[in-house]
Amino acid sequence: MDFLDAYEQWADAHAFFDTTLIPRPADGQDPLARQTTAWENRLAGAPNGHLLRDNALFRALSGEGKLHLLHVTHALEEISEHGTLYPSGGCLVGSVYCAPLTAAGQGFRMHNLGEYILTKEAPAFAAKASASRRAPTPLIFEVTLPPQAYRGLAGVDYLRLGTIHLQIYSRLEYLLSKAERHQLRETIVSRIKNSTAFLALAAAVASQGATIQPESFLRLLDETIPRLPILGYVYFEALAEYLMLHSTTPGTRERAEHGEFDNWLYKDMLFASFPDMAGKFDLAKFRPSPTGLAALLGRIDPHLDVRHARGYLAERISHLVASRLFTPGQFPEAWHRTRWEFDSLSTQLGPLLGHLIHRELRTFGRYPDFYFYFDQHKALQAWNYWNHMDIITPFNGTIPKGEIGINPAYPDLAYRVWRAEQDDAGCLHRAEELDLTIAPRLVDIKYTLMRNNQWTAPAPATARRERTQSR
């Protein structure tokens, strides 16, 4: 693959929030173009839809000078001993996972995402982990934005990474034996073949406007998630999106006044329905019971219209499946004529194959020993694209929740870091400056605290690296 191909793939994996305001030419080859525009308007018209364009995260990214971010870790002692902080994979691909901070007097006000992680999620994980697990420590990063830094709003959308996953596997598949490659391909094809009913239904809803019963759709989705675990991620993002856009609780309104989507909604929803998810965030197992959805939403916001939510989810998930898991412009016209072969499916369902392979490799045969290199390869490509674009702080572009990272490979990355302390009003203050280097090398997945929204990167025992970045 040459640079241009890789560049285009990574460009397509990003959501450019500022350019959506620019009229786009009609794309006659994209059957979802009209629906995509309709969804953009529908999301913007939701009660909290204005936050899609005007929010605290975007204000911070488009600012000048210095950017202040919160990172939470359980391993400050180990990190300080070796002097190195490693980024992690997950939704931000290869970044140091952070949340924005806003100056407030002599300290900093936390974005509600960072506040939840520091005060609820991280302590819950520590309580369940080994006795040696320490209390979470907040770190304040001060990142200097040079004049050439990208001022646009390009967020990486991990649901769009399927094609990239497939491309990376095609490069690394010979780490597996011939028998293992055959077994993996057969496993993936079988998963898709036995999920045809759901895929065909989602495609019909998205591309043909087919009418469905939301309850039936959600039941079929629930049955299909174990075979296509990427659907757990799609379901989670759609439900989180619905909650953040449509909730009108006092807490949600207060956070909206600060320009923030309410992350506590989906966090509480997730841990209420899956209490073991703290510290793991394995969204492949996200399967809220279709019959229990009303009770689940009622616990989060009793004023939500459950009937409206079911209809929204059925339509939104159909659109996301069609636009994220199918090859653009490719919809099987006759599913019963499908050739159930890996190479044939890659033409129409390449992104889905990529997501399934990426997930399968975590537990497949000997490949978990190589999995680190798969994600490291992906991170190298992302860093190359971000450096080409001068993106210093990538963010999660599924929806601007507040998840923001630090690009560890940016040339002459200028930053400072402090251990922080929280005052009685909840603000953070710089307590002790730390001599830490952000290294452009992923921490092994076994050292990470979370699988998909990894926000801490304990440093394994490696030799200390001297900092070369400018201050």
WOHU-V372578 format. One record per pair of residues at least 6 apart in sequence whose ideal C-beta (glycine too) atoms are under 6 Angstrom apart, sorted by the first residue. I is the first residue (numbers start at 1). J is the second residue. D is the distance in whole Angstrom. If there is no record, write none. Layout:
I/J/D
I/J/D
This chain:
6/381/6
9/163/6
9/164/6
10/385/4
13/156/6
13/160/4
13/161/5
14/154/5
14/156/5
15/155/5
15/157/5
15/397/4
16/154/5
17/153/4
18/152/5
18/153/5
27/33/5
29/329/5
30/329/6
31/207/5
32/323/5
39/319/6
43/49/6
44/52/6
46/245/4
46/246/6
47/246/6
47/248/6
48/245/5
48/256/6
49/245/6
51/261/5
55/259/5
55/400/5
56/100/6
56/259/4
56/260/5
57/100/6
57/400/5
57/402/5
58/153/6
60/67/6
60/100/5
62/151/6
66/142/5
66/144/6
67/143/5
67/145/6
68/101/4
68/108/6
68/142/6
69/98/4
69/141/4
70/98/6
70/99/5
70/101/5
70/110/6
70/114/4
70/138/6
71/96/6
71/98/5
71/139/5
72/117/5
72/118/5
72/122/5
72/136/5
72/138/6
72/455/6
73/137/6
73/456/4
74/133/6
74/134/6
74/136/6
74/456/6
75/458/3
76/137/4
78/458/6
78/459/6
79/85/6
79/459/5
82/459/5
82/464/5
83/437/6
83/464/4
84/437/5
84/439/5
84/459/5
84/465/5
85/436/5
85/438/5
86/439/6
86/441/6
86/443/4
86/457/5
86/459/6
87/94/5
87/95/5
87/96/5
87/408/5
88/443/5
88/448/5
88/454/4
88/457/5
89/375/4
89/442/6
90/452/5
90/453/6
90/454/4
91/158/5
91/396/5
91/452/6
91/453/6
92/405/4
93/156/6
93/379/6
93/382/4
94/379/3
94/382/5
94/442/6
95/394/6
95/405/2
95/406/6
96/405/6
96/406/4
96/438/6
97/405/6
97/454/6
97/455/4
98/404/5
99/111/5
99/113/5
99/114/3
99/402/5
100/111/5
101/108/4
102/109/5
104/427/5
107/427/4
107/428/6
107/429/4
108/428/5
109/427/6
111/260/6
111/402/5
112/255/5
112/260/5
112/263/5
113/263/4
113/402/4
116/263/6
116/264/6
116/267/5
117/455/6
118/138/6
122/136/4
124/278/4
125/278/5
125/279/3
126/133/5
138/420/4
138/428/6
139/417/6
140/418/5
140/420/5
140/430/6
141/415/6
141/417/5
142/416/5
143/415/5
144/414/4
148/390/5
149/390/5
149/392/5
150/389/5
150/390/5
150/391/5
155/395/5
155/397/2
156/394/5
156/397/6
157/397/4
157/398/5
159/324/4
160/324/6
162/351/3
162/354/4
162/355/4
163/350/6
163/351/5
163/354/6
165/354/3
165/358/4
166/350/5
166/353/5
166/354/3
168/377/5
168/378/6
169/357/5
173/181/6
175/370/5
180/365/5
185/342/4
188/353/6
188/356/5
189/340/5
189/342/6
191/227/5
193/340/5
194/227/6
195/224/5
195/227/5
195/228/5
196/335/5
198/220/5
198/224/4
200/335/5
202/318/4
202/321/4
203/322/5
203/331/5
204/210/4
205/212/6
205/318/4
206/318/5
206/319/5
206/322/4
207/331/6
212/314/6
214/310/4
214/311/5
214/314/4
217/314/4
218/290/4
219/290/5
222/287/6
222/290/5
225/231/5
225/232/5
225/287/5
229/284/3
229/359/5
230/355/4
232/283/5
232/284/5
232/286/4
233/283/5
234/317/6
234/320/5
235/286/6
236/283/5
236/286/5
237/398/5
238/313/6
238/316/5
238/317/5
240/266/4
241/399/5
242/309/6
242/312/6
243/265/4
243/266/5
244/261/4
244/262/6
247/265/5
247/301/5
249/301/5
252/262/4
255/262/5
261/401/5
263/401/6
265/300/6
269/300/5
270/277/6
271/277/6
271/278/6
273/288/5
273/296/6
279/449/6
280/451/6
281/450/5
281/451/5
281/452/5
281/453/5
282/451/5
283/452/6
288/296/6
294/306/4
297/304/5
297/306/6
297/309/6
325/351/5
325/352/4
327/348/5
327/350/5
330/348/4
332/338/6
332/348/6
346/353/5
361/367/5
361/371/6
362/371/6
372/444/5
375/442/6
376/442/5
379/442/5
383/409/4
386/394/6
386/407/5
392/407/5
392/410/5
393/404/6
394/405/5
395/404/4
396/403/4
408/438/5
408/440/4
409/440/4
412/470/5
413/469/5
414/470/5
417/434/5
417/436/5
418/430/4
418/433/5
419/431/5
419/432/5
420/428/4
421/429/5
421/431/5
422/428/6
437/465/5
437/467/4
439/465/6
443/457/4
447/458/5
447/460/6
448/454/5
449/456/5
